[in-house]
Amino acid sequence: MKDGPTVIVLGDSILKVDMKNFDRTKNYLGVYKVENPQRFGIVEISEGRIINVEEKPERPKTNLAICGIYYIRNIKKLFNALENIERRGKRTKGEFQLTDALFILIKEKEKFYPLKVKKWYDTGTLEEILNTHKIFLGRKSKIKKTVKMENSRIIHPVWIDSNVHLKGCKIGPFVSIERNSIIINSIIKNSIIYKNSVIEGVEIKKGIIGDCSVIKGGNFKEIFITNNTKIIS
């Protein structure tokens, strides 16, 4: 995108928002009330308009967080503001922040309005990913037809993708396993296992396992590993 109207949705945000009365001639920032505003970009609102934004303030003036959806009627202005903070070396919490660019636009009299978000699942931490995972699994399970199970027990809800092989396992509740993974003689609950992983002789009470990882042996109360990780005990 070089110019013109643009919607930005952050990749770690899952949102429920009504956009039926959306006005394309205005700028919008998605907002949501939070209990811990110090963790987020925060907005101040006056007479229905956003008058200030601040990234992760130590003493927040409101509890209205910017929750990962933005509508900018001319994205070129935002790019110019981002180039401005980069050129000046303006960092907040050690990073170049989108919130600081939005602050420049507000000070330049660009008008922003709150887009009220009905529900926000912020998956910005590992714990929140697993909490959101539980909500989306709900009470229903889905197991693809090509899953191969031998002497294994499933405790619902679970989501098991194509060509997964389970042998001698106890899986669930709240477990998702992506395609082509192999799990043998293991007990797994409250976990997300990404594709092409191999797990054998393991107990996991809570975890996220990245793509193409190998774990053999071990009892883990919590385990969070990235792609292509190997753990053999």
Backbone as numpy.savetxt, mean C-alpha at the origin, in Angstrom:
# Nx Ny Nz CAx CAy CAz Cx Cy Cz
3.12 12.08 -18.94 2.28 13.27 -18.94 3.16 14.52 -18.94
2.84 15.46 -19.84 3.58 16.72 -19.91 2.76 17.89 -19.42
1.48 17.90 -19.77 0.60 18.95 -19.29 -0.83 18.43 -19.31
-1.76 19.29 -18.92 -3.16 18.89 -18.92 -3.59 18.21 -17.64
-4.87 17.82 -17.56 -5.43 17.23 -16.34 -4.89 15.82 -16.09
-4.58 15.55 -14.82 -3.96 14.28 -14.46 -4.46 13.81 -13.10
-4.77 12.53 -13.00 -5.07 11.90 -11.72 -3.84 11.11 -11.29
-3.42 11.31 -10.04 -2.31 10.56 -9.46 -2.86 9.72 -8.32
-2.59 8.42 -8.33 -2.95 7.54 -7.22 -1.69 6.82 -6.78
-1.32 6.96 -5.51 -0.11 6.33 -5.01 -0.29 4.81 -4.94
0.78 4.10 -5.23 0.71 2.65 -5.33 0.45 1.93 -4.02
0.69 2.59 -2.89 0.47 1.93 -1.60 -0.84 2.37 -0.96
-1.76 2.91 -1.75 -3.06 3.34 -1.23 -4.19 2.59 -1.93
-5.12 2.09 -1.13 -6.35 1.50 -1.65 -7.49 2.35 -1.13
-8.32 2.86 -2.04 -9.26 3.92 -1.69 -10.68 3.59 -2.12
-11.64 4.08 -1.31 -13.04 4.09 -1.71 -13.47 5.53 -1.74
-13.79 6.03 -2.93 -14.09 7.45 -3.06 -15.19 7.64 -4.11
-16.12 8.55 -3.83 -17.22 8.86 -4.74 -16.81 10.04 -5.61
-16.70 9.81 -6.91 -16.26 10.87 -7.81 -17.39 11.28 -8.77
-18.63 11.02 -8.37 -19.77 11.35 -9.24 -19.88 12.85 -9.48
-19.62 13.64 -8.45 -19.74 15.10 -8.57 -18.39 15.77 -8.79
-17.49 15.03 -9.34 -16.12 15.49 -9.57 -16.11 16.62 -10.60
-15.45 17.74 -10.26 -15.38 18.91 -11.13 -13.98 18.99 -11.74
-13.87 18.73 -13.02 -12.55 18.68 -13.68 -11.87 20.03 -13.77
-12.60 21.11 -13.46 -11.98 22.44 -13.54 -11.26 22.81 -12.24
-11.33 21.93 -11.22 -10.70 22.21 -9.93 -9.57 21.22 -9.63
-8.65 21.66 -8.78 -7.62 20.75 -8.25 -8.17 20.09 -6.97
-7.88 18.80 -6.80 -8.33 18.09 -5.61 -7.18 17.33 -4.95
-7.24 17.25 -3.62 -6.39 16.35 -2.85 -7.30 15.45 -2.03
-7.10 14.14 -2.12 -7.86 13.22 -1.30 -7.51 13.40 0.17
-8.50 13.47 1.05 -8.25 13.67 2.48 -9.04 12.65 3.29
-8.47 12.29 4.45 -9.07 11.28 5.31 -8.63 11.53 6.74
-9.54 11.43 7.69 -9.20 11.64 9.10 -8.40 10.45 9.62
-7.29 10.76 10.31 -6.42 9.70 10.84 -6.15 9.96 12.33
-5.73 8.91 13.02 -5.42 9.03 14.44 -3.97 9.44 14.69
-3.12 9.23 13.68 -1.68 9.51 13.83 -1.19 10.44 12.73
-1.63 11.69 12.72 -1.32 12.60 11.61 0.17 12.89 11.43
1.00 12.62 12.44 2.43 12.86 12.31 3.07 12.01 11.22
2.40 10.94 10.81 2.96 10.02 9.81 2.69 10.46 8.37
1.86 11.50 8.17 1.35 11.79 6.84 1.51 13.26 6.46
1.28 13.52 5.18 1.07 14.90 4.76 -0.30 15.34 5.24
-0.36 16.54 5.83 -1.59 17.02 6.47 -2.09 18.28 5.77
-3.42 18.43 5.68 -4.01 19.63 5.07 -4.74 20.46 6.11
-4.80 21.76 5.87 -5.67 22.67 6.61 -6.72 23.18 5.64
-7.96 23.25 6.10 -9.07 23.65 5.25 -9.77 24.87 5.85
-10.12 25.81 4.99 -10.89 26.99 5.40 -11.91 27.31 4.32
-13.16 27.42 4.72 -14.25 27.76 3.80 -14.28 26.82 2.60
-14.07 25.53 2.87 -14.19 24.52 1.83 -13.00 24.38 0.91
-11.92 25.13 1.20 -10.74 25.08 0.34 -9.50 24.76 1.17
-8.56 24.06 0.56 -7.30 23.73 1.23 -6.39 24.95 1.21
-5.99 25.39 2.39 -5.18 26.62 2.47 -3.73 26.34 2.85
-3.44 25.10 3.28 -2.05 24.78 3.64 -1.86 23.28 3.64
-0.65 22.84 3.33 -0.27 21.43 3.42 1.10 21.36 4.11
1.32 20.28 4.86 2.59 20.10 5.54 2.90 18.61 5.64
4.14 18.25 5.33 4.54 16.84 5.32 5.01 16.39 6.70
4.34 15.37 7.23 4.72 14.73 8.51 5.09 15.74 9.61
4.19 16.62 9.96 4.51 17.64 10.99 4.62 17.02 12.37
5.54 17.53 13.16 5.66 17.06 14.54 4.47 17.49 15.38
3.95 18.68 15.08 2.77 19.18 15.78 1.68 19.52 14.75
0.98 18.51 14.26 -0.02 18.75 13.21 -1.17 19.64 13.67
-1.58 20.51 12.79 -2.68 21.43 13.10 -4.05 20.80 12.88
-4.10 19.72 12.09 -5.35 18.98 11.88 -5.02 17.49 11.84
-6.05 16.68 11.74 -5.86 15.24 11.58 -6.34 14.76 10.21
-6.34 15.69 9.25 -6.76 15.36 7.88 -5.53 15.04 7.04
-5.38 13.77 6.70 -4.21 13.32 5.95 -4.48 13.35 4.45
-3.43 13.68 3.69 -3.48 13.50 2.23 -3.34 12.00 1.98
-4.34 11.40 1.37 -4.39 9.94 1.38 -4.16 9.28 0.03
-3.30 9.86 -0.78 -2.80 9.11 -1.93 -3.56 9.24 -3.23
-4.51 10.18 -3.32 -5.15 10.44 -4.61 -5.17 11.96 -4.82
-4.77 12.38 -6.02 -4.64 13.79 -6.36 -5.24 14.00 -7.75
-5.93 15.10 -7.93 -6.32 15.51 -9.28 -5.73 16.90 -9.52
-4.88 17.00 -10.52 -4.22 18.25 -10.88 -4.71 18.66 -12.26
-5.30 19.83 -12.35 -5.91 20.22 -13.63 -4.87 20.56 -14.69
-3.66 20.93 -14.27 -2.56 21.12 -15.23 -1.27 20.59 -14.59
-0.90 19.39 -14.97 0.22 18.70 -14.33 1.55 19.43 -14.56
1.62 20.25 -15.60 2.86 20.98 -15.86 3.22 21.89 -14.69
2.21 22.48 -14.06 2.48 23.35 -12.91 3.09 22.57 -11.76
2.62 21.34 -11.56 3.19 20.51 -10.49 4.63 20.12 -10.82
4.88 19.77 -12.08 6.26 19.45 -12.49 7.19 20.64 -12.26
6.70 21.83 -12.59 7.52 23.04 -12.38 7.84 23.23 -10.89
6.85 22.98 -10.04 7.07 23.12 -8.60 8.05 22.06 -8.08
7.95 20.84 -8.60 8.89 19.78 -8.21 10.32 20.13 -8.63
10.46 20.69 -9.85 11.78 21.12 -10.32 12.32 22.25 -9.43
11.42 23.08 -8.95 11.80 24.19 -8.06 12.41 23.65 -6.77
11.74 22.70 -6.11 12.28 22.20 -4.83 13.55 21.37 -5.05
13.65 20.71 -6.20 14.87 19.95 -6.48 16.04 20.90 -6.73
15.77 21.96 -7.48 16.82 22.94 -7.78 17.34 23.60 -6.51
16.43 23.86 -5.56 16.80 24.50 -4.30 17.32 23.52 -3.26
17.25 22.23 -3.59 17.68 21.22 -2.62 16.77 21.14 -1.42
15.50 21.48 -1.61 14.53 21.51 -0.52 14.08 20.08 -0.19
14.50 19.59 0.98 14.12 18.25 1.41 13.37 18.33 2.75
12.40 17.45 2.91 11.70 17.29 4.18 11.82 15.83 4.58
12.25 15.60 5.83 12.52 14.24 6.29 13.50 13.53 5.37
14.43 14.31 4.80 15.49 13.74 3.97 15.11 13.42 2.55
13.90 13.78 2.13 13.44 13.43 0.77 12.79 14.64 0.09
12.82 14.61 -1.25 12.00 15.56 -2.00 10.55 15.12 -1.88
9.67 16.01 -1.45 8.29 15.64 -1.14 7.30 16.28 -2.11
6.35 15.46 -2.55 5.25 15.98 -3.37 4.47 17.05 -2.60
4.36 16.87 -1.29 3.63 17.85 -0.46 4.27 19.23 -0.54
5.60 19.29 -0.57 6.27 20.58 -0.65 6.00 21.27 -2.00
5.89 20.48 -3.05 5.54 21.06 -4.35 4.10 21.58 -4.34
3.20 20.86 -3.70 1.82 21.32 -3.58 1.75 22.62 -2.76
2.60 22.72 -1.73 2.66 23.94 -0.92 3.03 25.15 -1.78
3.99 24.96 -2.69 4.39 26.06 -3.59 3.20 26.51 -4.43
2.44 25.55 -4.98 1.30 25.90 -5.83 0.23 26.65 -5.04
0.01 26.22 -3.80 -0.99 26.91 -2.97 -0.55 28.35 -2.70
0.74 28.55 -2.41 1.25 29.90 -2.16 1.22 30.74 -3.43
1.22 30.10 -4.58 1.11 30.82 -5.86 -0.35 31.04 -6.25
-1.26 30.83 -5.30 -2.70 31.10 -5.45 -3.41 30.06 -6.31
-2.79 28.91 -6.51 -3.50 27.81 -7.17 -4.48 27.23 -6.14
-5.74 27.10 -6.52 -6.76 26.66 -5.57 -6.88 25.13 -5.55
-6.90 24.57 -4.34 -7.08 23.13 -4.14 -8.29 22.89 -3.23
-9.00 21.80 -3.51 -10.20 21.45 -2.75 -10.07 20.03 -2.22
-10.71 19.76 -1.07 -10.64 18.40 -0.52 -11.56 17.43 -1.26
-11.03 16.28 -1.60 -11.81 15.18 -2.14 -11.98 14.18 -0.99
-13.18 14.09 -0.44 -13.39 13.29 0.75 -13.40 11.80 0.41
-12.49 11.09 1.02 -12.35 9.65 0.79 -13.15 8.90 1.84
-14.00 7.97 1.40 -14.88 7.24 2.33 -14.09 6.21 3.13
-13.14 5.56 2.50 -12.33 4.56 3.18 -10.95 4.54 2.58
-9.95 4.45 3.43 -8.56 4.45 2.99 -7.82 3.32 3.68
-7.26 2.43 2.87 -6.38 1.38 3.38 -4.97 1.79 3.02
-4.25 2.28 4.00 -2.87 2.72 3.76 -1.94 1.54 3.99
-1.32 1.07 2.94 -0.44 -0.11 3.05 1.02 0.30 3.01
1.32 1.38 3.74 2.68 1.91 3.74 3.64 1.20 4.67
3.14 0.30 5.52 4.02 -0.49 6.38 3.67 -1.97 6.21
4.59 -2.84 6.62 4.36 -4.27 6.49 3.15 -4.71 7.30
3.01 -4.17 8.51 1.88 -4.53 9.36 0.56 -4.14 8.71
0.53 -2.96 8.08 -0.69 -2.48 7.44 -1.02 -3.28 6.18
0.02 -3.76 5.49 -0.22 -4.64 4.34 -0.97 -5.89 4.79
-0.52 -6.50 5.88 -1.16 -7.72 6.36 -2.56 -7.44 6.90
-2.76 -6.31 7.57 -4.10 -5.96 8.05 -5.06 -5.76 6.89
-4.60 -5.07 5.84 -5.44 -4.85 4.67 -5.70 -6.17 3.95
-4.70 -7.01 3.91 -4.81 -8.34 3.30 -5.94 -9.13 3.98
-6.01 -9.09 5.30 -7.07 -9.78 6.03 -8.45 -9.24 5.64
-8.57 -7.93 5.54 -9.85 -7.31 5.20 -10.31 -7.74 3.82
-9.38 -7.76 2.86 -9.77 -8.07 1.49 -10.04 -9.56 1.29
-9.37 -10.41 2.06 -9.71 -11.83 2.00 -11.11 -12.07 2.56
-11.45 -11.30 3.60 -12.76 -11.46 4.21 -12.97 -12.86 4.72
-14.08 -13.47 4.37 -14.39 -14.83 4.81 -14.38 -15.82 3.66
-14.14 -15.33 2.46 -14.22 -16.21 1.29 -12.83 -16.63 0.85
-12.74 -17.88 0.39 -11.48 -18.40 -0.13 -11.58 -18.58 -1.63
-10.40 -18.54 -2.28 -10.35 -18.87 -3.69 -9.11 -19.71 -3.94
-9.32 -20.88 -4.48 -8.22 -21.80 -4.78 -8.35 -22.18 -6.25
-7.33 -21.84 -7.04 -7.38 -22.11 -8.47 -7.41 -23.62 -8.75
-8.00 -23.99 -9.87 -8.18 -25.41 -10.21 -6.87 -26.14 -10.41
-5.83 -25.41 -10.80 -4.54 -26.07 -11.08 -3.66 -26.24 -9.84
-4.20 -25.88 -8.65 -3.46 -26.09 -7.40 -3.40 -27.60 -7.12
-2.21 -28.07 -6.76 -2.02 -29.49 -6.44 -1.82 -29.62 -4.93
-2.73 -30.38 -4.28 -2.65 -30.54 -2.83 -2.51 -32.02 -2.48
-1.51 -32.31 -1.64 -1.29 -33.66 -1.14 -1.20 -33.62 0.38
-2.12 -34.35 1.03 -2.09 -34.46 2.49 -1.99 -33.08 3.16
-2.76 -32.15 2.68 -2.68 -30.78 3.19 -4.05 -30.33 3.69
-4.02 -29.45 4.68 -5.25 -28.93 5.27 -5.31 -27.42 5.06
-6.49 -26.95 4.66 -6.70 -25.53 4.43 -7.64 -24.99 5.50
-7.21 -23.89 6.16 -8.07 -23.18 7.11 -8.44 -21.84 6.48
-9.70 -21.68 6.17 -10.16 -20.52 5.41 -10.18 -19.26 6.29
-10.05 -18.06 5.66 -9.94 -17.82 4.22 -8.50 -17.85 3.71
-8.35 -18.29 2.46 -7.05 -18.28 1.79 -7.27 -17.90 0.33
-6.20 -17.52 -0.34 -6.21 -17.29 -1.79 -4.97 -17.98 -2.34
-5.19 -18.98 -3.20 -4.07 -19.77 -3.72 -4.13 -19.75 -5.24
-3.05 -19.31 -5.84 -3.00 -19.04 -7.28 -2.64 -20.30 -8.08
-2.52 -20.14 -9.39 -2.32 -21.25 -10.31 -1.01 -21.99 -10.07
-1.06 -23.30 -10.25 0.12 -24.17 -10.25 0.92 -24.14 -8.95
0.24 -23.82 -7.85 0.86 -23.95 -6.53 0.80 -25.42 -6.12
1.88 -25.90 -5.49 1.95 -27.29 -5.03 2.10 -27.30 -3.51
1.14 -27.93 -2.84 1.16 -28.05 -1.39 1.25 -29.52 -1.02
2.20 -29.86 -0.17 2.38 -31.25 0.25 2.65 -31.29 1.74
1.78 -31.99 2.48 1.96 -32.13 3.92 1.91 -30.82 4.66
0.98 -29.95 4.29 0.96 -28.59 4.85 -0.35 -28.29 5.57
-0.27 -27.30 6.45 -1.43 -26.68 7.07 -1.37 -25.20 6.70
-2.32 -24.74 5.91 -2.28 -23.39 5.35 -3.50 -22.61 5.80
-3.28 -21.44 6.43 -4.36 -20.56 6.83 -4.49 -20.49 8.34
-5.34 -19.53 8.79 -6.14 -18.63 7.96 -5.33 -17.42 7.48
-5.92 -16.67 6.57 -5.39 -15.40 6.04 -4.03 -15.60 5.38
-4.01 -16.47 4.39 -2.79 -16.72 3.62 -3.09 -16.56 2.13
-2.22 -15.84 1.43 -2.26 -15.77 -0.03 -0.96 -16.32 -0.58
-1.08 -17.17 -1.59 0.10 -17.78 -2.21 0.02 -17.56 -3.71
1.03 -16.92 -4.27 1.03 -16.66 -5.71 1.51 -17.87 -6.52
1.37 -17.75 -7.81 1.54 -18.86 -8.75 2.93 -19.50 -8.67
2.92 -20.78 -8.98 4.14 -21.58 -9.16 4.96 -21.74 -7.89
4.39 -21.47 -6.74 5.11 -21.67 -5.48 4.96 -23.11 -5.02
5.95 -23.60 -4.29 5.96 -24.97 -3.78 6.15 -24.91 -2.27
5.23 -25.52 -1.54 5.30 -25.52 -0.07 5.16 -26.95 0.42
6.14 -27.38 1.21 6.21 -28.78 1.64 6.39 -28.83 3.16
5.59 -29.69 3.81 5.73 -29.97 5.25 5.85 -28.68 6.07
4.91 -27.76 5.85 4.99 -26.46 6.51 3.63 -26.05 7.07
3.68 -25.17 8.08 2.49 -24.58 8.68 2.59 -23.07 8.49
1.61 -22.49 7.81 1.68 -21.06 7.48 0.34 -20.40 7.74
0.38 -19.27 8.44 -0.82 -18.47 8.67 -0.46 -16.98 8.55
-1.47 -16.14 8.34 -1.30 -14.67 8.31 -0.12 -14.23 7.44
-0.07 -14.71 6.21 1.11 -14.46 5.37 0.73 -14.24 3.92
1.63 -13.54 3.22 1.55 -13.38 1.77 2.84 -13.96 1.19
2.68 -14.92 0.29 3.84 -15.57 -0.34 3.77 -15.27 -1.83
4.77 -14.60 -2.34 4.77 -14.20 -3.74 5.28 -15.31 -4.65
5.20 -15.10 -5.93 5.34 -16.16 -6.94 6.71 -16.84 -6.93
6.67 -18.12 -7.37 7.88 -18.92 -7.60 8.72 -19.13 -6.34
8.08 -19.12 -5.18 8.82 -19.33 -3.94 8.78 -20.81 -3.55
9.81 -21.23 -2.81 9.90 -22.61 -2.34 10.07 -22.57 -0.81
9.16 -23.24 -0.11 9.18 -23.27 1.35 9.07 -24.71 1.80
9.98 -25.13 2.68 9.98 -26.53 3.11 10.38 -26.63 4.59
9.58 -27.38 5.35 9.89 -27.61 6.75 9.90 -26.36 7.59
8.90 -25.50 7.37 8.88 -24.18 7.99 7.54 -23.94 8.69
7.57 -23.21 9.80 6.36 -22.70 10.42 6.44 -21.18 10.45
5.41 -20.52 9.88 5.36 -19.07 9.82 4.04 -18.61 10.43
4.12 -17.80 11.48 2.92 -17.25 12.10 2.49 -15.94 11.44
3.43 -15.19 10.90 3.12 -13.93 10.22 4.28 -13.60 9.30
3.97 -13.29 8.01 5.09 -12.97 7.14 4.71 -12.51 5.76
5.69 -11.93 5.10 5.61 -11.58 3.68 6.88 -12.11 3.03
6.71 -12.95 2.03 7.82 -13.62 1.37 7.88 -13.14 -0.08
8.99 -12.53 -0.48 9.12 -11.98 -1.83 9.24 -13.04 -2.91
9.11 -12.60 -4.17 9.21 -13.49 -5.33 10.48 -14.34 -5.29
10.34 -15.58 -5.75 11.49 -16.44 -6.03 12.39 -16.65 -4.81
11.79 -16.68 -3.63 12.56 -16.89 -2.41 12.55 -18.36 -2.02
13.56 -18.76 -1.25 13.68 -20.14 -0.78 13.89 -20.12 0.73
13.02 -20.82 1.46 13.18 -20.97 2.91 13.09 -22.45 3.24
14.10 -22.99 3.87 14.11 -24.39 4.26 14.49 -24.50 5.73
13.50 -24.90 6.55 13.73 -25.08 7.97 13.57 -23.79 8.74
12.94 -23.89 9.92 12.83 -22.71 10.77 11.42 -22.49 11.27
11.34 -21.86 12.43 10.07 -21.49 13.04 10.08 -19.98 13.22
9.20 -19.29 12.52 9.24 -17.83 12.47 7.97 -17.24 13.05
8.13 -16.46 14.12 7.00 -15.70 14.64 6.63 -14.60 13.66
7.64 -13.92 13.10 7.46 -12.93 12.04 8.62 -13.05 11.08
8.32 -12.96 9.78 9.38 -12.96 8.78 8.95 -12.10 7.60
9.78 -11.14 7.23 9.52 -10.25 6.11 10.77 -10.22 5.24
10.72 -10.81 4.05 11.90 -10.87 3.18 11.53 -10.43 1.78
12.54 -9.86 1.10 12.32 -9.35 -0.24 12.57 -10.44 -1.29
12.53 -10.08 -2.56 12.67 -11.04 -3.65 14.03 -11.74 -3.64
14.04 -12.97 -4.14 15.28 -13.73 -4.36 16.11 -13.90 -3.08
15.41 -14.10 -1.97 16.10 -14.32 -0.70 16.17 -15.82 -0.40
17.27 -16.26 0.15 17.43 -17.68 0.50 17.76 -17.79 1.98
16.97 -18.59 2.71 17.21 -18.89 4.12 17.18 -20.39 4.30
18.29 -20.98 4.70 18.36 -22.42 4.91 18.96 -22.68 6.29
18.19 -23.34 7.14 18.69 -23.57 8.50 19.13 -25.03 8.67
